[in-house]
Amino acid sequence: MKIAKLILCVAWLTSGSLIAQEAKVTEVLSKDLSNLPGKEGLMITVEYSPGGSDPVHRHNAHGFIYVLEGSIVMQVKGGKETTLTAGQAFYEGPDDIHVVGRNASQTKPAKFVVFLVKDKGAPVLIPVN
């Protein structure tokens, strides 16, 4: 019985920490780009909880990131890890694989805005294994 309670407790703690790690994404604006047929501009905000992060992914889009508050760590495959603070920016190209995306702080949240130029209707994020 004690082992079952221990397993249940560990499972609860693990799931709680995973939920706390997920980024909150909010769509701000989506607009067809009439002078770029088949393309759209998409603006989102991303909020990392303390210690929060993203899985390895790609966007298949041009991505412009601007930090609003806190500090984030970004890296694309083949690039160097970069720590950004409020007012700083980062770029991801359509062929980039985003290998690091996380809050630099374990105690404070971070928030940034992302502007994507992508194929109309294409997913915002594609997980990479």
C-alpha positions as CSV (number, residue, x, y, z in Angstrom):
1,M,0.0,0.0,0.0
2,K,2.8,2.4,0.8
3,I,4.4,1.7,-2.6
4,A,1.2,2.5,-4.4
5,K,0.9,5.8,-2.4
6,L,4.5,6.7,-3.3
7,I,3.9,6.0,-7.0
8,L,0.7,8.1,-6.9
9,C,2.6,10.9,-5.2
10,V,5.5,10.8,-7.6
11,A,3.1,10.7,-10.6
12,W,1.1,13.7,-9.2
13,L,4.3,15.7,-8.6
14,T,5.7,14.9,-12.0
15,S,2.5,15.8,-13.8
16,G,2.3,19.0,-11.8
17,S,5.8,20.0,-12.8
18,L,5.2,19.2,-16.4
19,I,2.1,21.4,-16.4
20,A,4.0,24.2,-14.8
21,Q,6.6,23.9,-17.6
22,E,4.2,24.5,-20.5
23,A,4.2,27.8,-22.2
24,K,1.0,29.9,-22.4
25,V,0.4,31.0,-26.0
26,T,-2.1,33.7,-27.0
27,E,-2.9,34.7,-30.5
28,V,-2.8,38.5,-30.9
29,L,-3.4,39.0,-34.6
30,S,-3.6,37.0,-37.8
31,K,-3.6,38.7,-41.2
32,D,-3.4,37.5,-44.8
33,L,-0.5,39.2,-46.6
34,S,-2.1,40.2,-49.9
35,N,1.2,41.1,-51.6
36,L,2.6,37.7,-50.6
37,P,0.0,35.2,-52.0
38,G,-0.5,32.2,-49.8
39,K,1.3,33.8,-46.8
40,E,0.0,35.2,-43.6
41,G,1.4,37.2,-40.7
42,L,0.7,35.8,-37.2
43,M,1.5,37.6,-33.9
44,I,1.4,35.6,-30.7
45,T,2.5,36.2,-27.1
46,V,4.3,33.4,-25.2
47,E,4.5,33.3,-21.4
48,Y,6.9,31.0,-19.7
49,S,6.3,30.2,-16.1
50,P,9.5,30.1,-13.9
51,G,11.6,27.3,-15.3
52,G,9.3,26.9,-18.2
53,S,10.4,25.7,-21.6
54,D,9.4,24.5,-25.1
55,P,10.0,21.2,-26.7
56,V,12.4,21.0,-29.7
57,H,10.4,22.3,-32.7
58,R,10.4,24.2,-35.9
59,H,8.0,26.8,-37.4
60,N,8.6,26.6,-41.2
61,A,8.3,30.4,-41.0
62,H,10.3,33.5,-40.5
63,G,10.0,34.1,-36.8
64,F,10.8,37.4,-35.1
65,I,10.9,37.3,-31.3
66,Y,10.9,40.3,-29.0
67,V,11.2,39.9,-25.2
68,L,8.6,41.9,-23.2
69,E,9.6,40.9,-19.7
70,G,11.9,38.6,-17.9
71,S,14.7,36.7,-19.6
72,I,14.7,33.8,-22.0
73,V,17.3,31.5,-23.6
74,M,17.0,30.7,-27.3
75,Q,19.1,28.6,-29.6
76,V,18.6,27.2,-33.1
77,K,20.5,24.1,-34.3
78,G,24.0,25.1,-35.4
79,G,23.7,28.4,-33.6
80,K,24.9,29.5,-30.2
81,E,22.7,29.7,-27.1
82,T,21.6,33.3,-26.5
83,T,20.1,34.8,-23.3
84,L,17.8,37.7,-24.1
85,T,16.3,40.2,-21.7
86,A,13.4,42.7,-22.1
87,G,13.9,44.8,-25.2
88,Q,16.1,42.3,-27.0
89,A,15.2,40.3,-30.1
90,F,15.9,36.9,-31.8
91,Y,15.2,35.6,-35.3
92,E,14.4,32.1,-36.5
93,G,14.4,31.2,-40.2
94,P,12.0,28.8,-42.0
95,D,14.6,26.0,-42.0
96,D,15.8,26.5,-38.4
97,I,15.2,23.9,-35.7
98,H,14.6,25.5,-32.4
99,V,16.6,23.4,-30.0
100,V,16.5,25.6,-26.9
101,G,13.6,27.8,-25.8
102,R,13.2,28.4,-22.1
103,N,12.8,30.8,-19.3
104,A,16.3,31.8,-17.9
105,S,14.8,32.1,-14.4
106,Q,13.6,29.5,-12.1
107,T,11.8,32.1,-10.0
108,K,10.3,34.7,-12.3
109,P,8.0,34.4,-15.4
110,A,9.0,35.6,-18.8
111,K,6.9,37.0,-21.7
112,F,7.7,37.6,-25.3
113,V,5.9,38.4,-28.6
114,V,6.5,36.3,-31.7
115,F,5.7,37.6,-35.2
116,L,5.6,34.8,-37.8
117,V,5.4,35.1,-41.6
118,K,4.2,31.6,-42.7
119,D,2.2,29.7,-45.2
120,K,-1.5,30.4,-44.7
121,G,-3.2,27.7,-42.6
122,A,0.1,26.0,-41.7
123,P,0.7,24.9,-38.1
124,V,2.4,27.4,-35.9
125,L,4.7,24.8,-34.3
126,I,5.9,21.4,-35.6
127,P,7.6,19.2,-33.0
128,V,10.9,17.7,-33.9
129,N,12.2,14.4,-32.4
